[in-house]
């Protein structure tokens, strides 16, 4: 297998302040590029914070010019970034929880959260997922938070040939142990790398756990030590994965 470097961006989002959050994302992208990262994954709704009450007001079409600074930076750095944003795929339809894939080649792809948490239906509609990312010999499947709580989701990803499962999440302190046990189990069961990018602090009234992490079939590769902002990086060389945390 070729060399590959992945990272989870553990960020702090400012509620509803998309311009400020974009600037912080740009900082993370530059820092990740300096570390040789090729694919950088941000938490669920990273560009707005997890703010369902603001979602209808803030929702954009995926091609909206508000994302232009991020798309241009991705091309400049030759880095693919997966960012979280409420989206509308058409004016007359509801708001979806989107994970937007800003390609190093200038491309744009959209993944929409398939499984909503109880209560999210007041602000969002369920999405249809999205295509896996093709990366040389690698196939990277995306998930947004509650998606991974349905065992069929990672199983379908594995059966479709994915060897990497990247989840954009909001995991609270109370849910961290159970949720990360699931993710680590998926890595072992499906023989996939599992990456989890979590918020590094409070958002939407939730006390987030931070501790973003990456696992392989043998267990933990790397994790953030707690809350706050960090990059959690995993690098594959010669078929072997190593990891590290970088504070931002």
RADA-V253951 format. One record per backbone hydrogen bond with DSSP energy under -1.0 kcal/mol. NH is the residue of the N-H (numbers start at 1). CO is the residue of the C=O. Records with the same first field share a line. If there is no record, write none. Layout:
BEGIN
NH->CO / CO
END
This chain:
BEGIN
4->236
6->234
7->39
8->232
9->41
10->230
16->48
17->14
18->16
21->17
22->18
23->19
24->20
25->21
26->22
27->23
28->24
29->25
30->26
31->27
32->28
33->29
34->30
36->33
37->32
38->5
39->5
40->80
41->7
42->82
46->43
47->84
48->45
49->45
51->49
54->51
58->54
59->55
60->86
64->61
67->64
68->65
71->67
72->68
73->69
74->70
75->71
76->72
77->73
78->74
79->74
80->38
81->102
82->40
83->100
85->98
87->96
88->60
93->90
96->87
98->85
99->111
100->83
101->109
102->81
103->107
106->103
109->101
111->99
112->129
113->97
120->117
122->119
123->120
124->120
125->95
127->113
129->112
133->140
135->138
138->135
140->133
141->164
143->166
145->168
147->144
148->145
149->146
150->147
153->150
155->151
156->152
157->153
158->154
159->155
160->156
161->158
162->157
163->139
164->139
165->193
166->141
167->195
168->143
169->197
173->207
179->175
180->176
181->177
182->178
183->179
184->180
185->181
186->182
187->183
188->184
189->185
190->186
192->187
193->163
194->215
195->165
196->213
197->167
200->11
203->206
206->203
208->206
209->171
210->199
211->226
213->196
214->222
215->194
216->219
219->216
221->214
222->214
224->212
228->200
230->10
231->246
232->8
233->244
234->6
235->242
236->4
237->240
240->237
242->235
244->233
246->231
248->229
END
